[in-house]
Amino acid sequence: MLSLSSRCSILSVTGAGTANMAIQLVQLDEAAGREEAGKMLGVAQTIEVILEHHLSDEEELAVPIILHHRLRG
């Protein structure tokens, strides 16, 4: 299984390629550009799920540690 950073990197590259293609297509054929931009939704939603999971994990780990050290002075 790929690590979180590997999955995000792959999605980032995939998303950037799709976004660049959409921007270029809009200049040539607006309908094709919009269709390509629509492909970004799935990539963006996947990144959002991974990011929310990652941030939740960070919060669950960091908050108790911060509280522990803060209470110690």
Phi, psi and omega in degrees: 000139180286146177290165179301315181294325177294316179297317179296321179297315179298314180294323179296314179296315179299314180295319180295319178297317179295318180296315179298319179297317180298317180297316180293318181294324181303325180292329184263317185210102186302319181297316179294323177297318178294321178297315179295320179296326178299332178293337180293333183302312180298318179295315180297320179294321178295316178298319180299315180297314180297317181295317178299318178297315180298313181294324177297315178299316180299316181297317181295331179272316188284318186300311178299323179293315179298314179298318180301311182287328179292320180292334179282345177091000000 
